[in-house]
Amino acid sequence: MLREVLDRRTILLSAAGLAGVAVLALMPQLFRDQVGEALVALEDASTGWLWLAAAAFIAALFCSASAWRAATKLPDRLDAYARYGVGSLVNSFVPAHAGDAVRLALFAKASPGDHKCLTAGKALAGVAVARLACVGVLLLATMKPIALVLLLVAPALGRVPMWVAAATVARVAAAAAVAAAVGVPAPVLTALLVVPAIDLAGLFAITPGNVGLKSGAIALALQAQGVDLTTALSTGIAFHAVETLV
């Protein structure tokens, strides 16, 4: 019964994704003007800030890989980075978090001990819980910036929370750099809103690399703060492009 439900749900999500792609393909005039203006606006984006965003994304990638390595206790650092990177690469081209399943399998294969799948499963759950807690801190920080101090407590909770908190800080830095590149006011505050919005959009990864949904989530979050549509779309497109290239 569970397998049938999951299969049905997968089919529905895939159909929804294909329907969305079909709408954009058959009626591009719906968003053509707005996206065109956003792309033109990107020509004035600061290259230096975008390079800084790329560096921050690289740092976030290595911190996230280190969190998985700490959770699975893999002895070889480079091997852990490679396994995490393969999962990230798959996520860039395949929908429905397929890369997470690949990453889980790769880490399970290399995990020490007899209960390899259990170890990898615990790693996935532990990293997810730590990341959820960090997102909660970011949301709280939008109202009370002092809440960011809570991220400094992470090292005391263990190596996994420490690396996840470091990855979160790097992602916020990347988002702030992208916002600064396209001229969004208060880029740090913007980043505190953008990162949780991205994680929320990630729950509905029905397109390859979450293309469209991630940029849309960023644009909606910025528009809620009074940013004009063109700048909001430019920020979303730039964020997704730089992160995907990394």
Phi, psi and omega in degrees: 000314181298319180296321179295320180295316179297319179297318180295319180295319178299318179297317180295317179296318179296318179297320179296317178298316179295322179296318178297316178298321180296319179298315180293327182285321184275333181230063182296342181294345180299319183234009186299313184296314182296314180293322178299315178296322179295319179293322177295320180296332180293341179296336180265004181293146181286118180296322180300316179295324179292321175296321177296321177298319179298318178297320179293322177296321177297316178299318179297322179297313180292324178294319179295318177297323178293326177296316177295320179297318179295323182288326182263352178061039175288132183285329185267113183295312182297324178295319179295319179298319181296316180295318178295320182296323178298317178299319178295321179296318178297319179298335181286340186237349185233137180281182172061032177055036178299328179297328178294322178293319177297316179299317179300316180294319181293318179288326178296321181296326184264352183293139178286159178095180184271332184260067187295313182295322179295319179298314179294322178297319177295323178297315179300315181293317181296316179295320180297317180295316179297321180292321178297320179296320179294321177296321176300321178296320179296317178297320178294326182290337177294335178261321179226095184306334180299341181297339179299338178299334180299333178294335179287344179281341185307316181302331180288344182267353179132171183289325180295307176301325180298312181290324178294319177297320178296319177296322179295316178299319179295320179294321176297318178298319179296315179296320179295321179294319178296316179299319179294326182296325182260004174086025176285131179292153180050063185298327180292314177299320177301317180296324179295334177273323186291316184298313175298324178298320179295316180296324177294317178296331180294342178290341183241055183281076183259001176237153178303126181067012183057031182296138181090309182292317181295312179297322179294319179297319178296316180298318179295319180297321180287321179297326178297339179262009176091008178284138182294157187300317182298313179294321180296315178294321178299319179296315180297316180295315180296318180300309183296320182294313182294316180297318180295319178298320178296000000 
